[in-house]
Amino acid sequence: MLSENKRKPALVCVDWGSSNLRAFLLSAEGVLIDKVANDKGVLGLSKSDFEPVLAELLQPWAELLPLPVLLAGMVGAAQGWLEVPYTSCPVKLESLTKDLCFVKNSLDLTIAIVPGVKCDSMFSQPDVMRGEEVQIFGALLDCESNAEFCDIFSAANSSVFCLPGTHSKWASVIGGDSVSACILSFETYMTGELFGLLKRNSILGKLLETQCENEVVLSAFDRGVAHSRAGGGIMHQMFSARTLVLMKELRPDEISSYLSGLLIGAEIYERTKSDSSIGVVLVIGSEQLNSLYARALSYFSIKNFTLSSDRASLLGVLAIAKQANLVTSEVGV
């Protein structure tokens, strides 16, 4: 059983994305005490909405306030509460701390937004992220208790991080631990968004039968991953979701899983064929996405580890809060 001190609230960590809003109440040791969430994401709010929406979200913890509040994600974008300039790669944890942006408010709270990160990708295109940078450093903290990962990461002095989602990120990271680690560059793949668009607004979606949103037919998913490496490219391969059904080689209730495998497989194929030196990939996402990406990576014979994106976010924000002297004591994992 945790001591009372390890459950003493010390920080509110807020993940404010495009569609959803989540807040986590943490102790100084990194223990999750409570969490609240709603669907009031950045894209549905005007500038004047952010402060009252945050106040409403934190109402269950009103008796515990004031506590420092650190926000990460799209809340720092142009359409967010306050636009926070991107920090340019290469980026260390201390870079994010130095570039914290404190928000004036009428709630009598210390509120700060973690900056996003920008770079030129390996494909010579400008790229940006907001929120995933926090997860990368939090994941490294979590991994410091994983001897196998530490051995691989230290031996190569580098690793590739995959953060799946609406806009999947692949980041190249060097350094031996969370303090010295540095994000060198990253690439974005619109895998999740394309998947949603195909299901809702394409000819493929019209073939779908109603099924549980989280239900995955693994045999169809595996088939999609395998086909992602075939010739013609993803623009051609996507149409096979229709023709396979027409030829009765794929059931309508398997289309969603097949498409998922096809798109995830194409993402992995495109990223890894450009970097043959990848030895291990650390996947940071939800439980379901972690499972699917790990399965697809194994098909490509790429060793991988998976970590919860929620936990990575909490540890990353907490580490930044400690560096900024907003919270004291050691980070626990």
Salt bridges, closest charged atoms under 4 A:
ASP15 OD2 - ARG22 NH2 2.42
GLU56 OE1 - LYS40 NZ 2.94
ASP99 OD1 - LYS98 NZ 3.12
ASP142 OD1 - ARG311 NE 3.09
GLU148 OE2 - LYS303 NZ 2.91
GLU187 OE1 - ARG271 NE 2.84
GLU193 OE1 - HIS167 NE2 2.48
GLU213 OE2 - LYS199 NZ 3.57
ASP222 OD1 - ARG295 NE 2.74
GLU249 OE1 - ARG223 NH2 3.29
ASP253 OD1 - ARG251 NE 2.90
GLU254 OE2 - ARG251 NH1 3.13
GLU270 OE1 - LYS273 NZ 3.42
ASP275 OD2 - ARG271 NH1 3.58
ASP310 OD1 - ARG22 NH1 2.30
